[in-house]
Amino acid sequence: MSTADAVDREAAWLASFGDGLPALLAAAGGPFDVVQAYLRRTPQGRTKQLYVTRRHLREERFAHPRRMPRYQFELRIIWPMSSNSGAAEDSQRALDEAVDLVLQRVGGFVGDKSHGGRFLSAAENPPEVTVSFSDPERSMDARADLEATVSYWADDTEITG
């Protein structure tokens, strides 16, 4: 493991399924067509997408040779607004339901916040997850999408050397 593969490790956790937590990928029964590390240059149109990005990387030093990388992950959710007239509320509600599933997966298992051993802990230090939603009014145009971001920190395994 290195700091360079942290985004890929978190994307793998979010795309995993069959472990008792909600699946996020549509192929496994979840709400998202895309769950992947890093943003695409040109996002797919009219699909439900979740991209894992890293907003901050910090290395906390405990002693001269010991340090722990910490990451602030930001999940960018792009959710198509339904083109059916009068269905704007349904699209917003469906986004809320998808975000709830994301929060359950980010929260992990009771007693294990390591995201399947990928990190020392995730969404535990600080113990919060923040969700920000875009203004839905700007998505009322026929081709616009709803957007949300989910942010939290993860502590990686300690590095000595």
Buried (B, 14 or more C-beta within 10 A) or exposed (E): EEBEEBBBBBBBBBBBBEEEBBBBBBEBEBBBBBBBBEEEEEEEEEBBBBBBBBEEEEEEEEEEEEBBBBBBBBBBBBBBBBEEEEEBEEBBEBBBEBBEBBBEBBBBEEEEBBBBEBBBBBBBBEEEBEBEBBEBEEBEEEEBBBBBBBBBBBBBEEBEE
